[in-house]
């Protein structure tokens, strides 16, 4: 993968520059003046001028016009240049891969999906991820990775899909190759070691225990890779997008997990293993779970879904959510994942009913339960983007 050209965004380590960039990001296309940046960051106007001059020289910031002032000449308004950098976010589920290419604002400019067999082994999964990332970015030797035609430029500057892979689907036009790619964020079921990018015993797939996924993909792609749990990545994405305070994101798909944001920061725990929500035991004599315990919330939910009893699945999920609310006193519970997305009203209503009933018994105000807005792959891309804006953990 050719990553030459453009500014090295990962080398932008100034805390003050990150503050300025984050304000430019949240200002959107309307932009913000240097005086406003100084007022909101607490930096001196001189410091802001130096920072913005450097950011403009690097191509990250551009002028967006002028704004009338209360006295003197009109103020120059600055804006972030979204296309100045990109990141790829990959969501690995047990049976499906979704990859997105996003710009600096987090806007998705390209997207791919592919079937995935997480039990096929490390080499097969790494090869699939590499193939999809190469195809999505439009650079690198996609033909060698797929044994097919690769991605060919189209007349409108997008890309036309060759016979890349029968299992793959492009559901948005692929953007032209980014001139500066920060790297690839990969999100998948845990447990795993986020700091080292090493997987542990993923439920149902013990053969992955100890596999260095981050290093394997970085070596294959030739670009920085960050690995995290799917729920943590999603929670980071929600926090960066504006979800405030403390919240729990419950993700129900082929498994069940939680992403926790406490006081505005993603909580990963001392060994980055926090959020194994699905494996809290709520029925001592319950069915055997893939983790080896009996009566876990995950196995009870998935069994109920399998027999079509969504009301029971939501009730069990609500019991687990109620335990989490009592333990952490979060502000809101967010629900997501493929299973929830297939019947959002049933799950939001069912989980909320259990949480509200428990709050009433304790004489407390119930914590709101609502559907999450966003997906895991976009959060995975934030594993690379967020640090640029000083938001590494939300």
Steps between C-alpha positions, in 0.01 A plus 500: 500500500651830391462757777738761362383857457306734722565606855594242761199555725622258766796730561264779606546464875447850630229508764413857410478416132267212587275740693483733203434217256218361714327839507538527124355149467192582706452836324420310178498689170400830666849532636631700796716810534842517664360727772230244582764225507705703748198566720387137506843342549641756742804542275638840408407641158869481408516130584182431300641689202818290505307173534251580224779617270672165542174311449432698182850426373436130561175517305280415799334840526376750241329838497120485483424866438452798729266591782396849608654623825388760754786725401789505258538278195291182451633187666640222284318172561689170489372150436633146515586340165326160527681339208843581645507161671313171521471193717359155443274335757442124487237311699567127522197306613500124523337465157535837329748779431407865446765756409464876458728774373439829681640851470620721784144589602407132529280514190488168317629537143531130417360176636534127440350183643614140472404164642743381767564173679676591822563130558693461174824590672726801540659494155167488319354783708810721466499439124132599477552819702803597291310438178207718605718784632710502182187503285333769708793741489569435133874466556733206538505170318133406521538269200771297669290474815184388322624325189251715312464828318533741791351849513514707185446878487168608355422798283345695788810469719357222716581137432348211312508159661673230300443137588648567841323230700161343464441530875573873501257782438565868446201684646637850447722633221866455586677833534824584321810385690557722805815705479569436865378193683539506878453126528243230569289445811374146552215419738392147587352293784713469814661427725825645370800711602440842347845634594688219321242415236494136607186288514400285796249215505224646283181321606451201272843539336769401754753444220543879474646522850833685487483596132672840430234637265628857504854408397382246243280755324753784530760276338265403220367851430808710572298754699427559872229275644309536828292210637220532754181328608201573280305648790785731606547626145129570464489680834798715398322591179188605689702711745688678221170559318359683803357247745573660838552383856510135601326235296493129427472370145357147481574321173293191414590316181665159474612567858431754775737758647513850644700814434530727802562875501548635851531875546550547128782244473490145361554263792709201396616386841843421643561224243276651227248224568205701633161461334460120491139574582359193328668262740343612825313202642132567570375139521718254691338192347465652152625366168871460433660807344789495254718659768461189719261645759129433529216748484688797350297790368644434154392139466155574646449790256623310197292192586189718530574668167556163333154380601341829394416621850621859471304609806694254715830601338426866579397411857827313563699783344310739725598300808866529402459868419338560838798339673735725305302814583500409870873436494620800299216757526528595131294777340358297212495149353549474124403190302646383170617208291340301219251319722378824657488672160267228371240581769597832660165587656464160666843520661487865607152453646583169672831610650357834614209326672734291716732791578207728588337243725823449691543877540146537634558231761801696619321834494736635232460672166533243219798523268390553138548218251528583131632379169861588421558718195803365320683173437815320607709551185469879526616475861794286392611779267494736801772287660727679251320832463413585861861538623560761229235715670611424855213252544691170528255363760195708416 
